[in-house]
Amino acid sequence: MNCLQRIIFLSNFSNKKYIFSYALTNPRCKLSFLSVTKAQDLLQQKKVTSVTLVRDCFSQISKYNARLNAFIKVQNENVALEKAIEADDRFNKGIIKGPLDGIPITYKDNFCTKELSTTCDFISPFNATIVDLLQDSGAIMIGKTNMDEFGMGAFGPAYNPHTIISDQKDSIDQEPRVAGGSSGGSAAAVASGMCFASLGSDTGGSIRLPASYCGVIGFKPSYGQCSRWGLVAYASSLDTVGIITRNVHDAQLIYDIISKYDEKDPSSLPPKLRSINASLASFEKTNSNFTDLSKLRVGIPQEYYVSELSDPIKSLWKRGISLLRSYGATIVSVSCPSTRYALPAYYILAPAEASSNLARYDGVRYGHRSDMDSKQDEELLYAHTRSEGFGEEVKRRILLGTYTLTAGSYNNYFIYAQRIRKMVQSNFDSVFRRPNPLHLVKNESSSFYNRNSDEIFEISNKLRNESHGVDVIMTPVAISTSPKVKDSLSSSFLSNSDNAKNLDDNSFVNAYVNDVFTIPANLAGIPAISVPFGISPIDGFPIGLQLMTQYGDEHTLFYISKVLENNR
């Protein structure tokens, strides 16, 4: 009898203390390690209570957070328990607020929340749109998770929980490793059973990299599908709300809740475009048999086979290809030639947008205010404030972004980077079979704009069948497993001034290479997901594979992700 079976067996007892006492003595059998879907089923069957789930999460936080540094702020336990009691009352009355009713979740600390402060020196008078949507569905917030400052980093301040909570401590490397960035706190919290799911942000891989390092699901939707209102901006044209869960179905469930039009977000996909996109033909709509993928075309981009790729990840990538081929999928070698320029283009565009977005932090209207500035004349109104308030990596990116936006550099750097971004988008459009809905509906005179859903499906399915493109692209997520803290530029490592002094300029450049596989999806705005698919035989740490689909084709992405998940 496995862990989950034993919990369900014990849940048949009317006295719930049997479940909780068993979980307390079996770290991997905590109720908080259940999926959202399974926990919700048990709640509805009244085999567990929301109070038990919340207490279980707080038990994990109390036990592990000091070592993992996953949380910046933890909700008052009594406040969370009050909400859990309210959820249990609803279940007892047969009333379900939504699919997340009574489920403890967390938010990355760059989401505005009224109940807990957002630590860029801001106590928000409102919730981010996605926070409201999830709370309306019954979710219980139990904390704000740790992150790189303003989302700028690949390693983060949180530690990888794999060595700390693993049942196989003798067989894996025991040196502390990073959880990844910038949503490392969210990934560590989910992987260690401190919550059932966590919401983060993904600007260049900040959801998918930590998910791969920690062995959980990390999903980035298409740009514009989920509202960014209430998300502290880093690079506005790249920032995307992301989801971290333990399985694909949970990610899909949460995505369906938060994928809504929001008039407060100017980048939110309008209802008409959402309707047209939902009508377009896709592999998921034309195939209902998980064991038969004979009509699936999987693209393997040759540009992702880079010299830095470690052997365990190469082997796992090949195993993923072999798995889909065994289900009948056609494997196609594809080329995205602009991919090689995506990394430098990103590190021009993202810092440029960051330098503009972060100009608001001057200490005049809100935020940190230096005592030194109040003693200076008006020419140095906020010089000390910004020097003291920003960390080294943020200042580095602001300086880089400001330089690329100056008159002498704008045409030579920023405009060229925008052209490369357009080329990356065009590469993906030429590779995928499904048409890009954003190109099909450029204005109201488009032939798609006034057609009904059946007509849109028929036309798009004909275009798809005539194409020699692919339905999904499979790549690695990262060039290696989770880096050791001593080998990384994580916040926890750099907090030691001696460590920082020993680094040269190349160290920071090398750190950016970790985003090489994840950045193209952000530049193109397409959906991507990291699915844990194996363990490195060298160090025993998780390895994820990345899947990408055409813009708006999230459900095909979930479909194929479940095939990988069920065969890992």
Residue pairs with C-beta under 8 A, 6 or more apart in sequence:
1 9
3 26
3 28
3 29
3 33
4 34
4 38
6 22
6 29
7 19
7 22
7 23
7 29
7 31
7 34
8 42
8 47
10 18
10 19
10 22
11 19
11 42
11 45
11 47
11 48
12 47
13 19
16 48
16 49
16 52
19 31
19 48
19 52
20 31
20 52
20 55
20 56
22 29
23 29
23 30
23 31
23 56
24 59
27 165
27 167
28 165
28 167
30 56
30 59
30 60
30 193
31 39
31 48
31 52
31 53
31 56
32 53
32 56
32 57
32 59
32 60
32 104
32 193
32 194
32 195
32 196
33 193
33 246
34 42
34 196
35 196
35 245
35 246
35 247
35 249
35 250
36 99
36 100
36 103
36 196
36 197
36 245
36 246
36 250
36 253
36 254
37 247
37 249
37 250
37 253
39 48
39 53
39 103
39 196
40 99
40 100
40 101
40 102
40 103
42 48
43 49
43 50
43 53
43 87
43 91
43 101
43 102
44 91
44 96
46 91
46 92
49 84
49 88
49 91
49 102
50 83
50 84
50 85
50 87
50 88
50 91
50 101
50 102
50 103
50 140
51 81
51 84
51 85
51 88
53 84
53 102
53 103
53 104
53 196
54 77
54 80
54 81
54 83
54 84
54 104
54 140
54 142
55 81
56 193
57 104
57 142
57 193
57 194
57 195
57 196
58 74
58 77
58 80
58 142
60 192
60 193
60 194
61 71
61 74
61 142
61 143
61 194
64 70
64 161
64 164
64 165
64 192
64 194
65 71
65 74
65 194
67 159
67 164
68 158
68 159
68 161
68 164
68 179
68 188
68 189
68 192
69 146
69 157
69 158
69 159
69 185
69 188
69 492
70 145
70 146
70 158
70 161
70 179
70 184
70 185
70 186
70 188
70 189
70 192
70 194
71 106
71 143
71 144
71 145
71 146
71 185
71 189
71 194
72 109
72 119
72 143
72 144
72 145
72 146
72 147
72 185
73 109
73 116
73 117
73 119
73 143
73 144
74 142
74 143
75 115
75 116
75 141
75 142
75 143
79 115
80 104
80 140
80 141
80 142
83 140
84 102
84 104
84 140
87 97
87 101
87 102
87 138
87 140
88 102
90 96
90 97
90 101
90 102
90 138
91 101
91 102
96 138
97 136
97 137
97 138
98 136
98 137
98 138
98 139
98 257
99 137
99 138
99 253
99 257
100 134
100 137
100 138
100 139
100 253
100 254
100 257
101 137
101 138
101 139
102 138
102 140
103 138
103 139
103 140
103 196
103 197
104 139
104 140
104 141
104 142
104 195
104 196
105 134
105 139
105 140
105 141
105 142
105 195
105 196
105 197
105 198
105 199
106 141
106 142
106 143
106 144
106 145
106 186
106 189
106 194
106 195
106 197
106 198
106 199
107 113
107 128
107 131
107 141
107 144
107 145
107 198
107 199
107 200
108 144
108 145
108 147
108 183
108 185
108 186
108 198
108 199
108 200
108 201
109 118
109 119
109 144
109 145
109 146
109 147
109 185
110 118
110 120
110 147
110 150
110 151
110 201
110 231
110 232
110 234
111 118
111 128
111 130
111 131
111 144
111 199
111 201
111 230
111 231
111 232
112 118
112 122
112 124
112 126
112 127
112 128
112 131
112 230
112 231
112 232
113 124
113 127
113 128
113 131
113 141
113 144
114 124
114 125
114 126
114 127
115 141
116 141
116 143
116 144
117 123
117 124
117 144
118 124
118 144
118 232
119 144
120 150
120 232
120 361
120 367
121 366
121 367
121 368
121 389
122 232
122 366
122 367
124 230
126 230
127 135
127 230
128 227
128 229
128 230
128 231
129 227
129 229
129 230
129 260
129 262
129 264
129 265
130 199
130 226
130 227
130 230
130 231
130 241
130 258
131 141
131 199
131 230
133 257
133 258
133 260
134 199
134 254
134 257
134 258
135 141
137 257
142 194
142 195
143 189
143 194
143 195
145 158
145 183
145 185
145 186
145 188
145 189
145 198
145 200
146 156
146 157
146 158
146 184
146 185
146 188
147 156
147 157
147 181
147 182
147 183
147 184
147 185
147 186
147 200
148 154
148 155
148 156
148 157
148 181
148 182
148 184
148 206
148 393
148 491
149 390
149 391
149 393
149 394
149 491
150 232
150 234
150 354
150 358
150 394
151 182
151 183
151 201
151 203
151 206
151 232
151 234
151 239
152 182
152 234
152 354
152 393
152 394
152 397
153 181
153 182
153 393
153 489
153 490
153 491
154 180
154 181
154 182
154 205
154 209
154 489
154 511
154 512
154 514
154 515
155 178
155 180
155 181
155 184
155 483
155 488
155 489
155 490
155 491
155 493
155 511
155 514
156 178
156 179
156 180
156 181
156 182
156 183
156 184
156 185
156 210
156 490
156 491
157 184
157 185
157 490
157 491
157 492
158 178
158 179
158 184
158 185
158 187
158 188
159 176
159 177
159 178
159 179
159 188
159 485
159 492
160 176
160 177
160 178
160 179
160 180
160 188
160 213
160 214
160 482
160 541
161 179
161 188
161 191
161 192
161 214
162 172
162 177
162 191
162 214
162 215
162 482
162 540
162 541
162 542
163 169
163 172
163 173
163 174
163 175
163 176
163 177
164 192
165 191
165 192
165 193
166 172
166 540
168 540
171 540
172 539
172 540
172 541
173 484
173 539
173 540
173 541
175 484
175 485
175 486
176 484
176 485
177 213
177 481
177 482
177 483
177 484
177 485
177 541
178 184
178 213
178 482
178 483
178 484
178 485
178 488
178 490
178 492
179 185
179 187
179 188
179 191
179 210
179 213
179 214
179 482
180 187
180 209
180 210
180 211
180 212
180 213
180 214
180 482
181 206
181 209
181 210
181 490
182 200
182 201
182 203
182 206
183 198
183 200
183 201
183 202
183 206
183 207
183 210
183 218
183 242
183 244
184 210
184 213
184 214
186 198
186 199
186 200
186 207
186 210
186 244
187 198
187 200
187 210
187 211
187 213
187 214
187 216
187 218
187 244
188 194
188 210
188 214
189 195
189 198
190 196
190 197
190 198
190 214
190 216
190 244
190 245
190 246
191 214
191 215
191 216
196 245
196 246
196 250
197 243
197 244
197 245
197 246
197 250
197 254
198 243
198 244
198 245
199 241
199 242
199 243
199 244
199 254
199 258
200 206
200 207
200 210
200 241
200 242
200 243
200 244
201 207
201 231
201 234
201 239
201 240
201 241
201 242
202 208
202 218
202 220
202 239
202 240
202 241
202 242
202 518
202 522
203 234
203 235
203 238
203 239
203 240
203 350
203 522
204 238
204 346
204 350
204 515
204 518
204 519
204 522
205 477
205 514
205 515
205 517
205 518
205 519
205 522
206 242
207 218
207 219
207 220
207 242
207 243
207 244
207 530
208 218
208 220
208 242
208 477
208 518
208 528
208 529
208 530
208 544
208 546
209 218
209 477
209 478
209 514
209 515
209 518
209 530
210 218
210 244
211 217
211 218
211 244
211 477
211 530
211 532
211 544
212 218
212 477
212 478
212 530
212 532
212 542
212 543
212 544
212 546
213 478
213 481
213 482
213 541
213 542
214 482
214 542
215 532
215 541
215 542
215 544
216 244
216 245
216 246
216 532
217 243
217 244
217 245
217 246
217 247
217 248
217 250
217 251
217 529
217 530
217 531
217 532
217 561
217 565
218 242
218 243
218 244
218 529
218 530
218 544
219 242
219 243
219 244
219 245
219 251
219 255
219 527
219 528
219 529
219 530
220 240
220 242
220 521
220 522
220 527
220 528
220 529
221 240
221 241
221 242
221 243
221 255
221 259
221 527
221 554
222 269
222 525
222 526
222 527
222 551
222 552
222 554
223 237
223 238
223 240
223 267
223 522
223 525
223 551
224 267
224 268
224 269
224 525
225 255
225 259
225 269
225 527
225 552
225 554
226 240
226 241
226 255
226 258
226 259
226 260
227 241
227 258
227 260
227 262
227 264
227 265
227 268
228 236
228 239
228 240
228 241
228 265
228 267
228 268
229 262
229 264
229 265
229 268
231 239
231 241
233 239
233 353
233 357
234 350
234 353
234 354
234 357
235 349
235 350
235 351
235 353
235 354
235 357
236 267
236 353
236 357
237 267
237 349
237 353
238 346
238 349
238 350
238 353
238 522
238 523
240 522
241 258
243 251
243 254
243 255
244 251
245 251
245 254
247 565
248 529
248 531
248 558
248 561
248 562
248 565
249 558
249 562
251 529
251 558
252 554
252 555
252 558
255 554
259 554
261 268
261 269
261 270
261 271
261 274
262 268
269 277
272 441
272 449
273 437
273 438
273 441
275 453
276 437
276 440
276 441
276 448
276 449
276 456
277 437
277 552
278 453
279 453
279 454
279 456
279 457
279 460
280 434
280 435
280 437
280 440
280 456
280 457
280 460
280 552
280 553
281 434
281 457
281 458
281 460
281 461
281 464
282 434
282 464
282 471
282 550
282 553
282 555
282 556
283 295
283 296
283 434
283 471
283 472
283 556
283 559
283 560
284 553
284 555
284 556
284 558
284 559
285 457
285 555
286 295
286 461
287 293
287 295
287 296
287 559
290 559
290 562
290 563
290 566
291 327
292 327
292 328
293 324
293 327
293 328
293 329
293 560
293 563
294 328
294 329
294 330
296 324
296 327
296 328
296 329
296 330
296 471
296 472
296 560
297 329
297 330
297 332
297 433
297 469
297 470
297 471
297 472
298 321
298 324
298 329
298 330
298 331
298 332
298 470
298 471
298 472
298 473
298 474
298 560
299 332
299 333
299 334
299 431
299 469
299 470
299 472
299 473
299 474
300 321
300 331
300 332
300 333
300 334
300 473
300 474
300 475
301 334
301 335
301 336
301 339
301 431
301 473
301 475
302 333
302 334
302 335
303 335
303 336
303 337
303 339
303 340
304 339
304 475
304 476
304 517
305 314
306 479
306 516
308 479
308 480
308 513
308 516
309 476
309 479
310 479
310 480
310 481
310 536
311 538
312 481
312 536
312 537
312 538
312 543
313 476
313 478
313 479
313 480
313 481
313 536
313 543
316 476
316 533
316 534
316 543
316 545
317 474
317 475
317 476
317 545
319 533
319 534
320 474
320 533
320 545
320 564
321 331
321 474
323 563
323 564
323 567
324 331
324 474
324 560
324 563
324 564
325 331
327 563
332 470
334 431
334 470
334 473
335 427
335 431
336 424
336 427
336 428
336 431
336 520
337 427
338 420
338 423
338 424
338 426
338 427
339 424
339 427
339 520
341 420
341 423
341 424
342 420
342 424
342 516
342 519
342 520
342 523
343 512
343 513
343 515
343 516
343 519
344 417
344 420
345 416
345 417
345 420
345 421
345 424
345 523
346 417
346 515
346 519
346 522
346 523
347 400
347 512
348 400
348 404
348 413
348 414
348 416
348 417
349 414
349 417
349 418
349 421
349 523
350 397
350 401
351 397
351 398
351 400
351 401
351 404
352 401
352 404
352 405
352 414
352 417
353 401
354 394
354 397
354 398
354 401
355 397
355 398
355 399
355 400
355 401
355 402
355 405
356 401
356 405
358 390
358 394
358 398
361 367
361 368
361 386
361 389
361 390
362 381
362 382
362 385
362 386
363 369
363 370
363 373
363 382
363 385
363 386
363 389
364 381
364 382
367 385
367 389
368 385
368 388
368 389
369 385
370 382
370 384
370 385
370 387
370 388
370 389
372 384
372 388
373 380
373 381
373 382
373 383
373 384
373 385
376 383
376 384
387 395
390 398
391 491
392 494
392 500
393 489
396 508
403 409
404 410
404 413
404 414
404 417
405 414
420 523
421 523
421 524
424 520
424 523
424 524
425 523
425 524
425 525
427 524
428 520
428 524
428 526
428 548
428 550
429 436
429 439
429 550
430 469
431 469
431 470
431 473
432 469
432 470
432 471
432 549
432 550
432 553
433 464
433 467
433 468
433 469
433 470
433 471
433 550
434 460
434 464
434 469
434 471
434 549
434 550
434 553
434 556
435 460
435 463
435 464
435 550
436 550
436 551
436 552
437 551
437 552
438 551
440 446
440 448
440 460
441 448
441 449
443 449
444 450
447 459
448 456
448 459
451 459
471 549
471 556
471 560
472 547
472 548
472 549
472 556
472 557
472 560
473 547
473 548
473 549
474 545
474 546
474 547
475 517
475 545
475 546
475 548
476 517
476 543
476 544
476 545
476 546
477 517
477 518
477 530
477 543
477 544
477 545
477 546
478 514
478 517
478 518
478 544
479 513
479 514
479 516
479 517
481 536
481 538
481 539
481 541
481 542
481 543
482 541
482 542
483 514
485 492
485 493
486 493
488 511
489 503
489 507
489 508
489 511
493 499
494 500
517 546
518 528
518 546
521 527
521 528
521 548
524 551
525 551
526 548
526 549
526 550
526 551
527 548
527 549
527 551
527 552
527 553
527 554
527 557
528 546
528 547
528 548
528 557
529 546
529 547
529 557
529 558
529 561
530 544
530 545
530 546
531 544
531 545
531 546
531 547
531 561
531 564
531 565
531 568
532 542
532 543
532 544
532 565
532 568
533 543
533 544
533 545
533 564
533 568
534 542
534 543
534 568
535 541
535 542
535 543
536 542
536 543
545 564
547 557
547 560
547 561
547 564
548 557
549 556
549 557
